[in-house]
Amino acid sequence: MAHSILLVEDDDGIALPLTRALEREQYAVERVGTAQAALARTAAGHLPLVILDLGLPDGDGLDVCRQAREDGFDGAVLILTARGSEIDRVVGLDVGADDYLAKPFSLAELLARVRALLRRRTGPAVRSDAPPSPSGGLRVDPQSRQAFAAGTALPVTAKEFDVLAELDAVRGSVVTREHLMDRVWDENWFGSTKTLDVTVARLRQKLLTSGAPAQIVTVRGIGFRLEDGPADA
């Protein structure tokens, strides 16, 4: 079954060749050209990936991404933009995007990013021999790609889940920054490692907000460790 991709782009000169390229790869592409239409479609669900331009006629794509996440959209979001500075990338990731591609870009690079994002959504991210999570604590399920705190699902994005799953696979042990970047963003990522810090910060906030009895600890100069126990323990 073909993956469905929502392309949010108002410029025909960009949208039409992108649509053709994606359809050649056997993806089912839906295209909308406004922020309002994008939010209506993400709210309807059943979308593994949104390719989102930031320069929309009725709003900023960053606001679309932020609102979609607040509304519960859990698919992957790949941002396309002419804003190429590092601070813009961090802001995009901070509102819930999973990846960021600055214009101009090659179709080959975009297709590689799409494959990586979809692979992360469909493939298991933890070891099959990982020990079960404590009863009533934080549980990470690689089959459903969901995380639960006391039985309640955490609203994590695709990249957030991947980072959490890697940490959960060796809970209590340190996972290096290099390992997380290789496993979660892989060889197709050419941006700053600050994307990892932004993702970890979002995860920490969600664990805290949910009351999950677990925390992500920074091991300075090395990486991160997932530990049982609240953040203020």
C-alpha positions as semicolon CSV with decimal commas, in nm:
position;residue;x (nm);y (nm);z (nm)
1;M;0,000;0,000;0,000
2;A;0,139;0,341;-0,102
3;H;0,228;0,590;0,169
4;S;0,010;0,901;0,165
5;I;0,195;1,234;0,166
6;L;0,039;1,576;0,209
7;L;0,225;1,846;0,016
8;V;0,150;2,197;0,145
9;E;0,282;2,433;-0,123
10;D;0,108;2,719;-0,302
11;D;0,370;2,768;-0,577
12;D;0,285;2,555;-0,883
13;G;0,643;2,586;-1,003
14;I;0,758;2,393;-0,697
15;A;0,453;2,180;-0,622
16;L;0,404;2,024;-0,966
17;P;0,757;1,881;-1,012
18;L;0,758;1,766;-0,649
19;T;0,427;1,589;-0,695
20;R;0,549;1,417;-1,012
21;A;0,873;1,308;-0,844
22;L;0,690;1,167;-0,541
23;E;0,433;0,989;-0,754
24;R;0,713;0,828;-0,957
25;E;0,828;0,679;-0,627
26;Q;0,479;0,531;-0,581
27;Y;0,366;0,773;-0,309
28;A;0,004;0,888;-0,298
29;V;0,031;1,267;-0,299
30;E;-0,234;1,514;-0,185
31;R;-0,163;1,881;-0,242
32;V;-0,309;2,187;-0,071
33;G;-0,197;2,546;-0,101
34;T;-0,313;2,718;0,218
35;A;-0,255;2,696;0,592
36;Q;-0,627;2,650;0,655
37;A;-0,653;2,357;0,414
38;A;-0,341;2,199;0,563
39;L;-0,481;2,208;0,916
40;A;-0,814;2,067;0,799
41;R;-0,635;1,775;0,632
42;T;-0,398;1,697;0,921
43;A;-0,696;1,701;1,158
44;A;-0,861;1,431;0,945
45;G;-0,574;1,193;1,024
46;H;-0,421;0,895;0,839
47;L;-0,117;1,087;0,715
48;P;0,232;0,950;0,781
49;L;0,409;1,254;0,635
50;V;0,349;1,623;0,561
51;I;0,586;1,822;0,340
52;L;0,525;2,179;0,453
53;D;0,630;2,505;0,290
54;L;0,661;2,796;0,532
55;G;0,561;3,074;0,294
56;L;0,185;3,022;0,259
57;P;-0,060;3,291;0,140
58;D;-0,280;3,281;0,451
59;G;-0,029;3,215;0,725
60;D;0,315;3,095;0,831
61;G;0,398;2,726;0,801
62;L;0,552;2,734;1,148
63;D;0,211;2,821;1,288
64;V;0,059;2,535;1,087
65;C;0,310;2,291;1,232
66;R;0,259;2,417;1,586
67;Q;-0,120;2,404;1,561
68;A;-0,122;2,060;1,399
69;R;0,088;1,922;1,684
70;E;-0,136;2,087;1,943
71;D;-0,435;1,929;1,768
72;G;-0,276;1,584;1,803
73;F;-0,119;1,525;1,461
74;D;0,153;1,264;1,510
75;G;0,279;1,212;1,156
76;A;0,620;1,327;1,038
77;V;0,666;1,688;0,922
78;L;0,932;1,789;0,671
79;I;0,963;2,168;0,638
80;L;1,063;2,332;0,309
81;T;1,178;2,691;0,329
82;A;1,403;2,960;0,192
83;R;1,496;3,045;0,553
84;G;1,822;2,857;0,586
85;S;1,984;2,991;0,902
86;E;2,047;2,764;1,198
87;I;1,815;2,962;1,425
88;D;1,531;2,915;1,175
89;R;1,598;2,542;1,168
90;V;1,588;2,523;1,547
91;V;1,263;2,721;1,560
92;G;1,109;2,485;1,307
93;L;1,210;2,181;1,507
94;D;1,095;2,346;1,828
95;V;0,737;2,373;1,700
96;G;0,729;2,003;1,614
97;A;0,893;1,950;1,275
98;D;1,098;1,634;1,223
99;D;1,328;1,756;0,946
100;Y;1,412;2,077;0,762
101;L;1,519;2,126;0,400
102;A;1,635;2,468;0,279
103;K;1,566;2,590;-0,074
104;P;1,711;2,538;-0,327
105;F;1,732;2,162;-0,282
106;S;1,771;1,865;-0,515
107;L;1,488;1,620;-0,571
108;A;1,728;1,338;-0,483
109;E;1,792;1,491;-0,140
110;L;1,423;1,548;-0,076
111;L;1,338;1,189;-0,170
112;A;1,613;1,063;0,060
113;R;1,470;1,266;0,348
114;V;1,119;1,135;0,272
115;R;1,239;0,773;0,271
116;A;1,423;0,825;0,600
117;L;1,120;0,980;0,771
118;L;0,883;0,710;0,651
119;R;1,128;0,436;0,742
120;R;1,152;0,573;1,094
121;R;0,773;0,572;1,125
122;T;0,729;0,213;1,011
123;G;1,037;0,035;1,140
124;P;1,096;-0,087;1,498
125;A;1,343;0,127;1,687
126;V;1,425;-0,083;1,992
127;R;1,586;-0,421;2,057
128;S;1,358;-0,723;2,065
129;D;1,529;-0,837;2,388
130;A;1,480;-0,508;2,572
131;P;1,343;-0,561;2,926
132;P;0,981;-0,465;2,989
133;S;0,912;-0,124;3,141
134;P;0,808;-0,109;3,505
135;S;0,437;-0,152;3,573
136;G;0,266;0,183;3,583
137;G;0,580;0,360;3,464
138;L;0,697;0,474;3,124
139;R;0,637;0,211;2,854
140;V;0,764;0,237;2,498
141;D;0,595;0,011;2,241
142;P;0,794;-0,024;1,916
143;Q;0,515;-0,212;1,740
144;S;0,252;0,061;1,774
145;R;0,522;0,333;1,790
146;Q;0,361;0,477;2,100
147;A;0,486;0,567;2,446
148;F;0,267;0,541;2,756
149;A;0,289;0,694;3,102
150;A;0,062;0,519;3,356
151;G;-0,143;0,383;3,066
152;T;-0,190;0,720;2,892
153;A;-0,034;0,775;2,549
154;L;0,226;1,050;2,523
155;P;0,178;1,290;2,226
156;V;0,521;1,236;2,072
157;T;0,630;1,308;1,715
158;A;0,811;1,054;1,497
159;K;1,158;1,183;1,585
160;E;1,072;1,217;1,953
161;F;0,956;0,857;1,959
162;D;1,273;0,738;1,787
163;V;1,497;0,916;2,039
164;L;1,291;0,789;2,331
165;A;1,292;0,434;2,195
166;E;1,671;0,434;2,155
167;L;1,711;0,552;2,515
168;D;1,452;0,305;2,643
169;A;1,624;0,012;2,470
170;V;1,914;0,048;2,716
171;R;1,731;0,225;2,998
172;G;1,973;0,329;3,270
173;S;2,273;0,326;3,034
174;V;2,426;0,617;2,845
175;V;2,351;0,655;2,474
176;T;2,599;0,875;2,291
177;R;2,497;1,176;2,087
178;E;2,665;1,020;1,785
179;H;2,460;0,702;1,817
180;L;2,134;0,895;1,843
181;M;2,216;1,112;1,542
182;D;2,314;0,807;1,334
183;R;2,010;0,603;1,435
184;V;1,742;0,872;1,431
185;W;1,859;1,115;1,162
186;D;2,096;0,872;0,978
187;E;2,328;0,950;0,690
188;N;2,077;1,173;0,513
189;W;2,094;1,442;0,783
190;F;2,335;1,726;0,714
191;G;2,214;1,982;0,965
192;S;2,322;2,085;1,312
193;T;2,330;1,841;1,606
194;K;2,128;2,106;1,793
195;T;1,828;1,929;1,643
196;L;1,894;1,649;1,891
197;D;1,902;1,893;2,183
198;V;1,572;2,046;2,072
199;T;1,411;1,703;2,042
200;V;1,537;1,595;2,386
201;A;1,411;1,921;2,538
202;R;1,063;1,859;2,395
203;L;1,067;1,503;2,526
204;R;1,167;1,619;2,872
205;Q;0,882;1,866;2,881
206;K;0,630;1,603;2,768
207;L;0,751;1,353;3,028
208;L;0,725;1,622;3,295
209;T;0,381;1,740;3,184
210;S;0,245;1,385;3,172
211;G;0,378;1,302;3,517
212;A;0,575;1,009;3,376
213;P;0,801;0,850;3,640
214;A;1,106;0,881;3,415
215;Q;1,355;1,147;3,314
216;I;1,621;1,204;3,049
217;V;1,954;1,289;3,208
218;T;2,232;1,466;3,019
219;V;2,575;1,308;3,054
220;R;2,791;1,606;2,969
221;G;3,018;1,558;2,672
222;I;2,883;1,210;2,598
223;G;2,508;1,182;2,552
224;F;2,188;1,102;2,740
225;R;2,045;0,841;2,977
226;L;1,682;0,749;3,047
227;E;1,626;0,690;3,416
228;D;1,324;0,581;3,617
229;G;1,205;0,843;3,863
230;P;1,055;1,191;3,831
231;A;1,267;1,485;3,717
232;D;1,273;1,636;4,067
233;A;1,379;1,314;4,237
